[in-house]
Amino acid sequence: MRLANRVAWITGAAQGLGEAIAHRLAREGCLGLTLTDLQHEKLQVVAQAIERESPACRVLALYGDVTDEAHVADAVRQTVQTFGKLDILVANAGVIHAAEVTEMTLAQWRWQIEVNLTGYFLCAREAAKVMKQQGSGVILQINSKSGLKGSYKNCAYAASKFGGIGLTQSLALDLAPYGIRVNAICPGNLFESPMWQETLFEQYARKWGLPEEAIRRYYEAQVPLGRGCTYDDVCHLVVFLASDEASYITGEAIRVAGGQL
Ligand SMILES: NC(=O)c1ccc[n+]([C@@H]2O[C@H](COP(=O)([O-])OP(=O)(O)OC[C@H]3O[C@@H](n4cnc5c(N)ncnc54)[C@H](O)[C@@H]3O)[C@@H](O)[C@H]2O)c1
């Protein structure tokens, strides 16, 4: 219960890491959660599961595109109307399209910059307006290890995530006088995520003519601690950074990547 009575907004919460963070924040005592995503039906199923698991937490599940200024403003407005405040933003929604640079189309590039960077900016800006009035708040971006080191055949994603770290550092400066902390979390490969389970293992296995298990072992071997990143690994840091225990930490980008650079 380290986040007792807080209100949090998590973007991209219909599946994957965002869903896991939403469950965890409810278990840590949040009184209200706003969840937004493009997949509205799936999001409602997640919201119902959280309310069953943590009956003291009320969940607002809203269709919302992080790149749409009106949707983002509306999510903040409805959060304040429903719960009276907004303590924590977890800017988690993100997309990836890996391709070698000469094969990356402008549309694919723009999509990744738009969701991963501009989407983060819009959500942080609207959340900060409320948090400034409150004189408190925490903004967390789910970034990536690819936000700190270039990524092979993945230039748009890496550029968008590097941008997110510049944005995090700058927002931390703008918002520190108002008691608002801003940090980025940079996970390693989340092998349990739909991205790996539904596409990447299968794609790489086909491309390299190897069984999926061999692909997993190849990626695990690049991690000094010898395993992939789990949702729990990331959630532990989300909870810590969102809590008062981290009250002297702002403007950071923290890797959760088992020692992988
Ligand atoms: N999966 C990994 O290995 C990994 C590693 C490091 C960082 N990350 C980061 O973690 C975050 C979550 O990744 P994931 O693996 O859970 O991905 P995911 O694709 O499973 O989930 C992302 C969610 O975001 C939603 N979304 C996409 N575009 C959106 C938009 N414009 N507006 C609102 N919602 C939108 C999707 O509908 C989806 O529900 C991302 O920021 C990603 O970059 C993932």
The ligand as an SDF file (V2000), in Angstrom:
LIG
                    3D

 44 48  0  0  0  0  0  0  0  0999 V2000
    7.9480   -5.0790  -25.0010 N   0  0  0  0  0  0  0  0  0  0  0  0
    9.2160   -4.7640  -24.7460 C   0  0  0  0  0  0  0  0  0  0  0  0
   10.1380   -5.6050  -24.8380 O   0  0  0  0  0  0  0  0  0  0  0  0
    9.5620   -3.3450  -24.3000 C   0  0  0  0  0  0  0  0  0  0  0  0
   10.8690   -3.0710  -23.9120 C   0  0  0  0  0  0  0  0  0  0  0  0
   11.2120   -1.7800  -23.4820 C   0  0  0  0  0  0  0  0  0  0  0  0
   10.2540   -0.7870  -23.4590 C   0  0  0  0  0  0  0  0  0  0  0  0
    8.9870   -1.0710  -23.8550 N   0  0  0  0  0  0  0  0  0  0  0  0
    8.0090    0.0410  -23.8180 C   0  0  0  0  0  0  0  0  0  0  0  0
    6.9700   -0.3080  -22.9190 O   0  0  0  0  0  0  0  0  0  0  0  0
    5.7600    0.3290  -23.3220 C   0  0  0  0  0  0  0  0  0  0  0  0
    4.6520   -0.7130  -23.4010 C   0  0  0  0  0  0  0  0  0  0  0  0
    5.0620   -1.7130  -24.3210 O   0  0  0  0  0  0  0  0  0  0  0  0
    4.3250   -3.1220  -24.4730 P   0  0  0  0  0  0  0  0  0  0  0  0
    5.3490   -4.1280  -24.8020 O   0  0  0  0  0  0  0  0  0  0  0  0
    3.3920   -3.3300  -23.3260 O   0  0  0  0  0  0  0  0  0  0  0  0
    3.4990   -2.8120  -25.8300 O   0  0  0  0  0  0  0  0  0  0  0  0
    2.0660   -3.3050  -26.3180 P   0  0  0  0  0  0  0  0  0  0  0  0
    2.0430   -3.0770  -27.7930 O   0  0  0  0  0  0  0  0  0  0  0  0
    1.7330   -4.6630  -25.7990 O   0  0  0  0  0  0  0  0  0  0  0  0
    1.0800   -2.2650  -25.5940 O   0  0  0  0  0  0  0  0  0  0  0  0
    1.0430   -0.9220  -25.9560 C   0  0  0  0  0  0  0  0  0  0  0  0
   -0.3830   -0.4080  -25.7770 C   0  0  0  0  0  0  0  0  0  0  0  0
   -0.3870    0.9600  -26.2460 O   0  0  0  0  0  0  0  0  0  0  0  0
   -1.5550    1.1550  -27.0140 C   0  0  0  0  0  0  0  0  0  0  0  0
   -1.3470    2.2600  -27.9490 N   0  0  0  0  0  0  0  0  0  0  0  0
   -0.6310    2.2500  -29.1060 C   0  0  0  0  0  0  0  0  0  0  0  0
   -0.7280    3.4340  -29.7190 N   0  0  0  0  0  0  0  0  0  0  0  0
   -1.5020    4.2210  -28.9220 C   0  0  0  0  0  0  0  0  0  0  0  0
   -1.9780    5.5440  -29.0170 C   0  0  0  0  0  0  0  0  0  0  0  0
   -1.6920    6.3300  -30.0800 N   0  0  0  0  0  0  0  0  0  0  0  0
   -2.7590    6.0350  -28.0310 N   0  0  0  0  0  0  0  0  0  0  0  0
   -3.0910    5.2520  -26.9720 C   0  0  0  0  0  0  0  0  0  0  0  0
   -2.6790    3.9820  -26.8220 N   0  0  0  0  0  0  0  0  0  0  0  0
   -1.9090    3.4690  -27.8060 C   0  0  0  0  0  0  0  0  0  0  0  0
   -1.8020   -0.1540  -27.7200 C   0  0  0  0  0  0  0  0  0  0  0  0
   -3.1580   -0.2880  -28.1410 O   0  0  0  0  0  0  0  0  0  0  0  0
   -1.4050   -1.1720  -26.6350 C   0  0  0  0  0  0  0  0  0  0  0  0
   -2.5170   -1.5430  -25.8400 O   0  0  0  0  0  0  0  0  0  0  0  0
    6.0600    1.0260  -24.6490 C   0  0  0  0  0  0  0  0  0  0  0  0
    6.3100    2.3980  -24.4260 O   0  0  0  0  0  0  0  0  0  0  0  0
    7.3190    0.3270  -25.1330 C   0  0  0  0  0  0  0  0  0  0  0  0
    8.0980    1.1490  -25.9690 O   0  0  0  0  0  0  0  0  0  0  0  0
    8.6050   -2.3100  -24.2690 C   0  0  0  0  0  0  0  0  0  0  0  0
  1  2  1  0
  2  3  2  0
  2  4  1  0
  4  5  1  0
  4 44  2  0
  5  6  2  0
  6  7  1  0
  7  8  2  0
  8  9  1  0
  8 44  1  0
  9 10  1  0
  9 42  1  0
 10 11  1  0
 11 12  1  0
 11 40  1  0
 12 13  1  0
 13 14  1  0
 14 15  2  0
 14 16  1  0
 14 17  1  0
 17 18  1  0
 18 19  2  0
 18 20  1  0
 18 21  1  0
 21 22  1  0
 22 23  1  0
 23 24  1  0
 23 38  1  0
 24 25  1  0
 25 26  1  0
 25 36  1  0
 26 27  1  0
 26 35  1  0
 27 28  2  0
 28 29  1  0
 29 30  1  0
 29 35  2  0
 30 31  1  0
 30 32  2  0
 32 33  1  0
 33 34  2  0
 34 35  1  0
 36 37  1  0
 36 38  1  0
 38 39  1  0
 40 41  1  0
 40 42  1  0
 42 43  1  0
M  CHG  2   8   1  16  -1
M  END
$$$$
